[in-house]
Each structure stands twice: as C-alpha cells, then as structure tokens.
C-alpha cells in the first residue's frame, strides 16, 4: 500500500513538494532572512566551524546561539497537529 503524503492542497497535489520548497527558499524574503542569519553567525564566529550552533530568533525579535538540532526541530513541532 502506498503511503499517503501528509502534505495536501494545490501546491503538493502532484507530489511536487521539492519544487515548491525550492521556489520558497529562493524567494527574496527567504534569501534576505538566510543572509542575515549567516552574517550574524559569521559575526559570532560560529559559521562553518562545526560547533553545531545556530543563531536562533527569540520571541522578542532578538537572536541567540543554540544547538542547531533544537532550533531546527522547533519548526517541526509547530507544524504537527
């Protein structure tokens, strides 16, 4: 039995999640956000040094360093029902 995708709606209808994600990640807003976070990472000396830290946005709008696994896992929790 084929596994049904948890993504539904017109953007995912034909299983084209990868193309949608590529389009989203290449949008001006996402490029700007990623650029700013990379710049902050470089400023703090953690970009590319393998320490496993990410610059994370806090609720008040400021940024902080935290483990990449915690920062990236938080998005998934918000999407789960």
Buried (B, 14 or more C-beta within 10 A) or exposed (E): EEEEEEEEEEBEEEEEEEEEEEEEEEEEEEEEEEEEBEEBBEEEEBBEEEEEBBBBEEEEEEBEBBEBEEBEEEEEEEEEE
